[in-house]
Amino acid sequence: MSKTHIPLEQARNSLAKVWFIGAGLVFLILVVQSILGKYEGSLQEVWAWFVPIVVPTLSLMLGVMGATALTEGGDKRRVKNFFYKLSSQLSLFYLSILTATILLEPFSNTPGVKLYSLSNYWLGPIQGLVVAAISILFASQDKDEQPAIPGVS
């Protein structure tokens, strides 16, 4: 086994855990805050901000993992350990900044929805890097694979 490469499936599973746990914690914080009335009058705007910053990435991961769950033998491809670690660290950084934005909001001079809207200035660039890295790990096809053509066996 090469220490410079890890199985692609292992990298995907590990990144999915980071994302589902990280996004799940932020989701729970927002649910509790919503139930307690923190966002009264702006609840729709808060959720409209949150959903697009995590759900597309989670959906990509879940879709790819679901499709490969139905195959026997698993994916034999390997990924460079450096790239996996970079993707993982970028993900952790992004989710940490997202969590910090929500947790520090009560201490900010900029309240709720306005702060969340402003956070797109710092979350957007990081999200772009994270999505680029994750897309390579979750959407790349083997050179021998051909995309499925509907109606053609």
N, C-alpha and C positions, 0 to 999 in steps of 0.2 A: 504494500500500500504506500502510495506516495503521500508525503506530508504536505506537499505543495498543492494538492488537489483534494477535494472532498466530493462525495456523491452529490449530484444535483438535487436528488430527492431530499437528502438530509439538509441541504442548504435551504431549500424551499420550506420544509417543515419548520425549521428553526426560525426563519424570517416570519412565517405565518404566526407562530407562537408569539413573537415579539409584537406583531401588529394587532393580533386579536386581544392579547392581554392589555397592551397599551391603550388601544382605542376603546376597549371595553371599560377600562377604569375611567377614562374621560367621559364616556357615555353615561356611566353610573353617576358620576359627579353632576353632570347636567340634568339627569333625571331627578335626582334628589333636590337639586336647586330649583328645578321647574315645579316639582310637587310642593315645595315649601314657599312658592310664590316669589322667588327672587326676580324672575324675569316678567313680572306682571306687566302687561301692555306691550311687551316686545318678545314674547315667547316664540312666535313664528320666525322672527328675524334671527334669533339665536340658533334655532335648529336649522334654518336655511343656511346659516354660516357653517355649522358643524358638519352636516351630512356630506357635502361635496369635498371636504378635506380629508375624509377617511374612507367613506363607503366605496368609491371607485377602486381604490387600491385593495381593499378587503374583498371586493367582488372579483377582481382579477385573480387574486390568490385562490379564493374558494373555487372559482370556475376551473382553473388549471388543475388544482389538487383533486377536484371531483372527477374531472375527465380522466386523469391518470389513475384514480382509484379503481377504475373499472378494467385496467389492463393487468395481465398476468406478468409476473417477473419484474415489474417496475422499470424505471428509467435507468439505464446503465451509464449515462453520461456523467461526467465529472466537471467540476468548476474549480477554477483557481481559488485557493484558500484566501488569498489577498482580496480578491474581488468580493467573495462572500463576506469577509470581515468588514470591508468598506461599506457594503450594502447594509449590513447589520448595524454598524456604528452610525451611519447616516439615518437609519430608521429610528434608532434609539434617541439620537439627537433631536430629530423632528418631533417625535412623540413627547419628549421631555419639554421642549419649547412650547408645544401645544398645551401640555398639562400646566406648565408654569404660567402661561398666559391666563388660564382659567382660575388657577389658585391665587394668583397675585392681583386679580381684578379688584377685589375689595379694598386693596391698599393703593390703588391707582387713582389719580385725579381724573382719569377718563373712565366714565362708568360703562358697564355692561356692553351693550350692542356696539356702541361707538368704539370701544377698545377692541372688540372682536373684529370689527371692520378694519380698523387700523392694523391689526395683527397680520393681515394678509400681506403687508409690506415685508415682514420678516419671515412669515411662514411660507409664502409663495415661492421664493427662490429655493429654500431648502426642500420644499415638496417637489419641485421640478427635478432636483438632483436625485432625490429618493426614488421617484417614479421612474426615472431613466434607468437607474441601477436595477430596481426590482423588475422592471419590464424585461430586461435582458434575461434574468433568471427564470421568469415565469412565462414569457411569451415566445422565447426562442425555440426554433424547431431544429431537429437533427438534420444534417445536410442530406441524408437519404430520405427524410420524411417529405411527403408531398401534402399540401393542404387538401383537406377533404373537399371534393366537388359534389354538391348535392345531386342525387340521382345517378351518380356514376359509381359502380362497385369496383 
